[in-house]
Amino acid sequence: MGATELKTDLHTIIDNIDDKNLLNKVYTVLLNLVTIKPAVDFWDELSAEEKEAIEEGLAQADRGELIPHEEVMKEMRLKYGLK
């Protein structure tokens, strides 16, 4: 059964319920199952300082100012005594 058929069947079932208490329960269950939240872009949650640091890092990468992963890992192993 596709989504459209399910919606139609649910509508029919709910439409035939006359018991207000049961309708309230169905309503509560559906609200608890379906969370409708506006999409939040992580960028909007960052401070101005965090955004500036990210933008600077991107600019550095665009200029080719990168440190190879292997080098960073070598430095971290030495710094923290890892193998």
N, C-alpha and C positions, 0 to 999 in steps of 0.2 A: 504494500500500500504506500503510495507516495504522500508527500507532505500535504499536498492540496486535498487529497481524499481524507487524510487524518484530520485536517482542520475542519473540513465539512462535517465529518462524523462527530467531532467534539462539539462543534456548534449545535448540531442537531440534538445531541445528548443534553447539553446545557440548556438549550432552548426549551426542552421538555421538562425541566425541573421546576416545580412550583414551590418547593420547600425553601423558604428564605434561609433557614439555618444551614441547610445543605449547600445552597448557593454561596453563602459566606465561607463555608469550609473549602469549597472548590476554589473560590477566589483567593483565599489565603494560601492554599497549597500552590496555586499557579504563581502567585506573587513571590513566594519563597523559592520556587524553582527557577524562575526567570528573572535574572537581574539585568535590568536595562540601565547601563551606565554609559554616559557619554565617553567617547574615546578620548583618552588623555595622552597627549604626546609627551614623552619623557622630557623633551627639550623645554617645554613650558614649566616643568617642575624644578628646573635647575636654577641656581643662583646666577647672578651676573658674572661672578668670579669663575664659576664652573664653566659657563658658556665661553668666556674669554679664554680660559685655559684650553678648552677643546678646540676652539677656532685657531689658536696659536699652534697647537699640535698638528692640525690639518694643514696649516700654512707651511710648517716645517716639513711635513711629508711631501707637500707639493714642490718644495724647493729641493727635495732629495736629501734632506737632513735626517737620515734614518740610522738607527742602530740595528744591525742584524740580530735576529732572534737568538742565534747561537751565542753571540757575544753577551747579550743581556743575561741569558741563562748561566753562562760561565761566571759572570760577575755575581749573580745571586748565589750560586753554589759556593763561591769563595767567601762571600760576605756572611752567609748563614751556615757555613760548614756542612753543606749538603753534598751528596755524592752524585 
